[in-house]
């Protein structure tokens, strides 16, 4: 893990522990200050919670500032790797998660979960899988010595697709799961958490770059702590509402983690194997597998709250994704690094 220690900050490396701390803090505060949390939950516009919307913007703007959409011109140089990743991200991951959610939530675990939240848990898992990660993949790519141009171009392409495909894809999968889709809230969420942040971040990026790359880097460095603080604050709010349910049934988090773990490792290994079959260089196959497996959990959390509310099973399911993201992806990085000899063997 020496390489990981050198390239990932101590805070990010221990993100899961911070998340666990926020779970405990949120539960405690929710029990002692329930009135405050009810007030926060009531601050809504078209079912979108305004405090959370502000926190989500703080989370994702620094991530989107890193993305150079002009990098999509590199697509031809990495066409096979990009093809594999797009296949996994948009044709395998969302549908496989819908299948796993149906299998585990509606059948295998149905006797251990509250019946009134089953649809919401399924919806949360689908939201988690419907948007590929755009931020932490830069860290994962560095850890496996991935090709930086491939990672940047892949993220730019995924974000461009997400602008148009996220809402229809979520609506389709929720419909297949017999969950009523609040279209007005979904479209507002897409506009608020995808379209506007992308437009704002790219305008700000262009402005900052007129003063040189160092100006952009300086702003990113200043914003990064706010991004992480916003994520943790959102988790405290979420668990302030979820606390009573979790205290009553702590097994829920473990059960929700099962389909997420299966899907993450399954998609990562499928992408890695497909890249090997297409004779893609290891420096592209590694980030391809990692992008194929990871999720844009910030968007998933925001959309789950907007569509179903703070105290919904959907919000809880997306937060479980946050909880396991770092340790699981670090383990995938380790697999990719240690299997390079096998991957490059004839």
BELGILIN-V500966 format. One line per field, one symbol per residue. ss: DSSP state (a for helix, b for strand, c for the rest). A space follows every 10 residues. Layout:
ss->???
//
This chain:
ss->caaaaaacca aaacaaaaaa aaaaaaaaaa aacaaaaaaa aacbbccbba aaaaaaaaaa aaaaacccaa aaaaaaaaaa aaaaaaaaaa aaaaaaaaaa aaaaaaaaca aaccaaaaaa aaaaaaaaaa cbccccaaaa aaaccccaaa aaaaaaaaaa aaaaaaaaaa aaaaaacccc ccaaaaaaaa aaaaaaaaaa aaaaaaaaac ccaaaaaaaa aaaaaaaaaa aaaaaaaaaa aaaaaaaacc aaaaaaaaaa aaaaaaaaaa aaaaaaaccc caaaaaaaaa aaacbcaaaa aaaaaaaacc ccaaaaaaaa aaaaaaaaaa aaaaaaaaca aaaacc
//
